[in-house]
Amino acid sequence: MLSYPKVQNKPRVLQSLTGLRVSEFEQLWVSFERAWQDYLEHHHIQIPRARRYGGGRKAQLQDSRDKLLFILVYFRLYPTQEVQGFLFGIGQPQAHDWVHKLTPILNQALGYEQQLPERSPWRLERVLQECVGLELIIDGTERRIPRPKDKDERKQHYSGKKKTFTVKNLLISQRQGKVLYLSDTYEGKKHDKAICDEEDYRFPEGTQLWKDTGFQGYEPEGVKTHQPKKKPRNGELSEADKERNQEISRERVQIEHHIGGIKRYNIVVHPLRTRTVTLPIL
């Protein structure tokens, strides 16, 4: 049965299971423990009970480090709940309950750690003003979903780029830093620029924004944008244009690393089976 004491002294195993080093796990656990105690206070201790909290049969996941390990393993490996329960010595119904119980607690802990990106477009400008430097990168990413049964829904979610059914999000990250903003989730067919126009992002004056050709024509007010130049029809790019495109690509690749870091967690790569789970950004 998996437990934190068994992997605490095996850093490579812990990182393979959770995506975190031991020091990162311990740092996150402090906030997770705080979020867990808040959950207990509001959902168990303060409500009228026939017996005090803690009575009765003991849960299998007693230690909060084991609880954190449980939910991180679920997001990292994304096994079926039957397998997840087997790994931790519980049944599938208990695994189901723990997944839905611990996911919002992990979200809250990541909020305490200030690791969650902003989700509201109208608050984006205020968040960016608090950043050191205003050099940002914007890009989109797609995730597969099960094939919709409805014909019209299939048309909306079919991505010509991925040749499958997807949903799409936009991300805005610092040039040298973390993801600052995650858009709402849209059908895979929706164009990147159309999402920008719909969410109407506002940037502080003097912002520099790196983008790819999927944002052709997107020029926010007061922002200096950097975008690769497309090859003209029946023509060729000049050597200067090719060099400039390479410079922009070297800057933009940083957001690809950020997206790749998030997608270490298979739950944001594989088609989502648990529809009611709100995924944290790790």
Helices and strands as residue ranges (DSSP letters): H 4-7, H 11-18, H 22-40, I 41-45, H 64-77, H 81-87, H 92-112, G 121-123, H 124-129, E 135-144, H 151-157, E 158-159, E 164-174, E 179-182, E 186-187, H 192-199, E 207-210, G 213-215, E 223-226, H 239-262, G 266-268
